[in-house]
């Protein structure tokens, strides 16, 4: 009986440790964009906030810079990221995507952008 209890406790502890070690990847994406209408930019930010993979969105009207943090997303391509801008996707440039906490974000103002 004591052996069964010990075995059950060890299995439960192993399952707990295994579950707590599973982490989801969190990415960051930043870019420049060109949206001249502040109302359209605010509407776009609200749409992005509804994306289930987006944790946080900051679109800055004055600098025309975007910063987006994701959750439950292991990879993100530049093309996919641009689609998040909807009809403004063609205005997005200087895209940087990286793993949060691992990769270094390029400081603003971005250098060597086209």
BELPECOR-V173876 format. One record per residue. RES is the residue in one small letter. PHI is phi as a letter, one per 20 degrees, with the letter a starting at -180 (* if undefined). PSI is psi in whole degrees, 0 to 359 (NA if undefined). OMEGA is omega in whole degrees, -180 to 180 (none if undefined). Layout:
RES PHI PSI OMEGA
RES PHI PSI OMEGA
//
This chain:
x * 317 180
x f 321 179
x f 318 179
x f 318 179
x f 317 178
x f 317 179
x f 317 179
x f 317 179
x f 319 179
x f 319 179
x f 316 179
x f 318 179
x f 318 178
x f 317 179
x f 320 180
x f 313 180
x f 318 179
x f 317 180
x f 320 -178
x f 339 179
x e 346 178
x f 116 179
x d 149 177
x e 147 -180
x f 137 176
x d 125 -178
x d 161 168
x c 151 174
x b 134 177
x c 156 -178
x a 177 169
x d 154 178
x b 174 179
x c 90 177
x c 111 -173
x e 343 -179
x e 114 -177
x f 326 177
x f 318 177
x f 320 180
x f 319 179
x f 319 177
x f 320 178
x f 318 179
x f 319 178
x f 320 177
x f 316 180
x f 323 178
x f 336 179
x e 349 179
x f 127 -176
x f 343 179
x e 355 -178
x e 126 176
x e 320 -177
x b 140 178
x c 133 171
x c 114 174
x d 120 -178
x d 118 -176
x f 319 -174
x f 320 -180
x e 350 -178
x l 43 -179
x d 143 178
x d 141 172
x c 125 -179
x c 132 174
x d 138 -177
x d 169 170
x b 154 -179
x l 37 -180
x c 116 -175
x e 339 177
x b 155 -179
x b 123 178
x e 161 178
x f 320 180
x f 316 179
x f 317 179
x g 316 -179
x f 328 179
x f 336 178
x f 344 179
x e 3 175
x l 232 -178
x f 348 178
x e 7 -177
x g 326 -178
x f 352 178
x e 356 -176
x e 133 177
x b 172 -179
x l 49 -177
x f 135 171
x c 128 178
x c 135 180
x b 174 178
x e 124 -179
x f 132 179
x n 349 180
x d 307 -178
x e 152 180
x e 130 176
x f 138 174
x f 133 180
x f 150 176
x e 139 4
x f 142 -178
x f 140 -180
x d 152 175
x l 38 177
x e 152 179
x d NA none
//
